[in-house]
């Protein structure tokens, strides 16, 4: 400071300059803290994934809890999936039929609707609905257990909460969501048949024979495979958000909301990756 000229010293002592320096330092500290929290969350996420993967291959598998979670996921989601599947088929048929009539290609309506439902509409819409229904349920349930210290009580009583709570839910979602997608696809095609008969008269057998004429093995296989990844992502994100929730009651709602948002985003990203891989094949 001895070599600094008096004019510069006066400039440094100005209150506005000091406030700017303080603001810049505060922004730097906040940015650093945000980056540290993000990196810590990423590390916790992969550590949780590693622990879950190890426990999934454990010999002491909770089979009864796994069956109970399969029943809970399938039974509680089935009515919503049923309505959604029928509506998808109806909407696609009603919207597509006038365009095909203009081109004289009404006979291609069953095949077009069936291919669009099986390839994209059925898996993606069902995955997003399951992300909202199943992901939020898992996040809220495990979050409330975290707040009420039930998970801590399980650890004290020599019960592995990862194996009992997380692994069973993730595997149940991985198994049940593909079944729900196939169920929604079937109802979507039936809804399409109902929509085709609103302004026409198409026999049931004729409609389905035309629909499955355009469906090949490579249409069904990638669509089914990616639904397993949908289920794993939804189950894991819901369990992770609930298991790592805070201690306050407000954290339960935050865990459920963040589980829905992140799992829905992962469903879209997985679908994008699956489409790119399918196109390359």
N, C-alpha and C positions, 0 to 999 in steps of 0.2 A: 504494500500500500504506500510505501515511501516514495516510489518512483511515479505514482499517479499524479497527474496534474490537478490543481485545485478545481478547475472547471468540471473535470470528470468526477471528482469527489462530490461536488455539489449535485451533479446529475444523479449519482448513485444514491445520495441521501434523500432524493425526492420521494414523497410518499406513494405517488402513482407507480413508480418503477418497483418499489418494494412490493406493492400489491400484485403487480404482474408477475414478479418472481415467485411470490407465494402461490398464486394461482397455477402457474406452470408446474411448480413442485407438487401441488395437490393433484393435478391431472396425471402427472407421472406416477405418483403413488397409487392412484385409483386404477390406472391402466395396468400397473404391475400386479396389484392385488387381483384384478379380474383375470389376468393371464394365469396367475398362480392357482386361482380357484378352478379355472377351466382345466388346467393340466392335472390338478388333483382329482377332479371328477372323472376325467378320462382314465387315470390310473386306477381309481376305485372301480370303474366300470369293467375294465379288463381283468382286474383281480377278482371281482365277483363272478365274471364269466368263467375264469379259470377254476375257481372253487366249485361252481355249479357243474362244470364239465367233469371234474374229478368225482364228485359225489354221484353223478348220474351213472357211473360205471361201478359203483360200490356194490358189494354183495348183499348188504343189508338194505335192500330196496323196500320202500314202503308201498307195497302193492295195494293194500286196502285203501289207503289214502289216494293213491293214483286212480283207482276205480271210482272213488267218490268224487274226485275232481272232474273226471270224464263225464260223469252223470250230471254234475252241476253245470259244466260248460255247455253240454249238449241240450239238456232239458230247459235251461233258462234262456238259451239263445234261439231255440227252434221256432217259436212262434214269430219272432221278428224276421228270421231268415225266410220263413215260409211266405210271409206277406211280401217281403222284398223281392224274392225270386219271381213270384207271379207278376208283380208290378213291372219288373224289368222286361219280361217277355211281352206283356201287353203294350207297354210304351214303345218298345222297339218295333213291334208289328204295326201299330197304329200310325207311327211316324214314317215308317218305310214304305208302307203299302201304296200310298198315292204316287210316290216317285216311281215305283216299279210299274204301276199301272200306266203312267205316261210313256214309259219305254217298252211296254208290252212284255214285261219280264216278271209277271206275278208268280209264275211257277218257281222262280228262284228265291222267293220270300222265305220259305222254311229253312233252306240251306243257309242263306245269309244270316238269318237270326240265330240259328243254332251255332254257327261258327263264331259269331261275335260274342255270344253268351259264353260258350265254352272257353274260348281263347282269352278274353279280356274282361267283359262285363261281369260275369259271374264271380271269378276269383277276386277281382279288385274291389267290387262293391261289397261282397261278403267279407273280405279282409278288413275293409274300413269299418264296417258295422261291428265286426268282432273286436276290432281295436277299441272302439268306443264302449262296447258292452263288457267285454272280458278284461281288457287292459285296465279300464277304470275300476272294475270290481276288484281285481287283484291288488292294484295300488292302494285302494281305500281299505281293503281288508288287512293287508299286511301293515299298512301305515297305522291303523288303529291298534293292531297288536304291538307295534313298536312303541306307540305312545303309552299304552297301558302296561308296558314292560312285560308282556307275555313272552316275547322272544327271549328276553333276558332270563326269565324264569325257566324256559326250556333249556338254555345253555347251562344254568346252574344244576338242573336235574339230569344232566348228562344226556340230553336229547339233542341231536344235531338238527338245528332249525333249517339249515340249508337243504339237507336231505329230505326232511319231512315237509317243509313248507314250499320251498322253491322248486326242487327237482320234480316233485309230483305235479305241480301246476304247469311247469314248462313242458313236460312230456305230455300231459293231458291236452294242452292247447295245440301242441305239435301234431297229435293224433286226431283230435276232434275237428279242427278247422278244415282240413281237407275233406272230411266226410260231410261237413256242413256245406262246403262249396259244391260238392257233387249233388247234394240234395237240392241246393238252390238252382243249379244248372238244370236239373230235371224239371223242377217246378217252373223255371223260366221258359222252357220249351213248351210245357203244357199251357202256360199263360199265353204264349205266342199262338198256339192253336186256337185258344179261346178268342184272342184278338182277331185272328184271320176269319173266324166265323161270325164276327159282328156284321160285316158287310158281304159275306159270302157263305158258301156251304162246302167246307172241305172235310172229307171223312178223316177220322182219327188215324187210321192205319196209313192212308195215303200221305197225310201230312208228315208223319214220323218217318216214313220210308224216304220221302224227299229230303227231309232234314238230315238224316244220317247218311245220305248218299254223298254229301259233300264233306263229311267229317272223316279225317284220317287218323292214323295212329299218332302222327307227329303233331296233330292238333290237340289231342287229349293228354299225351304224356308230359310235355313241358308245362301245361297248365296245372296238372296235378302235382308235379314236383315242386313248383314254386310255392304252392300253398303250404307245403311242409315248412318252408322257410318263413312264410307269413306267420304260421302258428308259433314257431320257435321265437321269432322276434317279438310278437305280441306278448307271449307268456313271459319271456325273459325281461322285457322292459317293464311290464307291470309289476313283476316281483322285485326287480331292482329298485324301482322308484318307491315302492312300499317298504321294502326292507331297509332302505337308507333314509327314510323319512326322519324329520326332526322330532323333538320331544313335545312340542306344543300341539294342541288340537288343530290349529290352523294348518299344520304341515300335512294333515291327512288329505284335506282338499287339494293342496298343492301337489301332493304325490299322485292323486287320481287324475288331475288335470294334465300334469306333465307326462304321465303315462299314456294318455290318449293322444296327445300331440306328437310325442316322439314315436310311438308305435305306428300311427297313421303315416307319418313321414317315412318310416322304414318300409312300410308296405309299398308305398309308391316307388321308393328307390329300388327295392328288390324286384319289383315288377319291371322297372326300366332296364335293370341289368339282365333279367331273364329274357326280355324281348330282344336285346342286343345279342345275347348268346344264341337264341333260337334263330335269328336272322343269319348269323354266321354259319350255323349248321345247315 
